[in-house]
Amino acid sequence: MAEQNQASRFLLTLALMVPALTLAGEVTLSGEGSVRYEPDSARLQFTASAEHALAQKATEQVAALVTQWREGISRYRDRLGEYSDSTVNLYTRTLPPEVRGEEPQKQAVASQTISFSINDLTLLNPLLQQAQALGLDYSLGPHQFFHSDETGLEQEALARAIADAKARCSFVAGQLDQACGDVVTINVNGGHRPAPMMMAEAKAMSDTVSSVGEREIRASVSATFELD
């Protein structure tokens, strides 16, 4: 009976030691990677608008502006992707009377939006200058600029993060006179894109964009490796 109790205590002690032995053969650490790049593409939007007491006149004025735009950018037209300029919006707004007691005046407002993408940023300033010459409304912001292969850049940043984790594992294992083994688990975190600093962000008669600004994609991983 005593021998059975002793055997049971030995098995219980061994069972309690197994997790500790397993954990002692693993190491969990993180890895980070980043890729710096400059955007090479942009999505742009311009709006032609006009007001007149008669809706037809307002619409005609907008149509004339869009025609001038088309003529002015004809040399670039085949390099503009996802081009659209066919939608016209028309509404009426009421103007407050200039003299108290007079009837408020109504004004027709017509607008037409032009949108497209470019994958060659050397086109940016000529297009902006044409829009400025015609008085088209637009604004520029960081969200409008992107890289044509951002998926590839994200994958490159992730590959660097994984390589960093493996290098750290090799270093830790070497300090313990062991070798870094198979991956037990790995968690991947998303990328991060800081906003770029641009030379011009809003419409002005002298606006030109000399630099879109550098961006960075970051990736990080947390991995558990076996130690051999």
Buried (B, 14 or more C-beta within 10 A) or exposed (E): EEEEEEEEEEEEEEEEEEEEEEEEEEBBBBBBBBBEBEBBBBBBBBBBBBBBEEBEBBBBBBBEBBEBBEEBBEEBEEBBEEBEBEEBEBEEEEEEEEEEEEEEEEBBBBBBBBBBBBBEBEBBBBBBBBBBEBEBEBEBEBEBBBBEEBEEBBBBBBEBBBEBBBEBBEEBBEEEEBEBBEBBEEEEBEBEBEEBEBEBEEBEEEBEBEEBBEBBBBBBBBBBBBBE
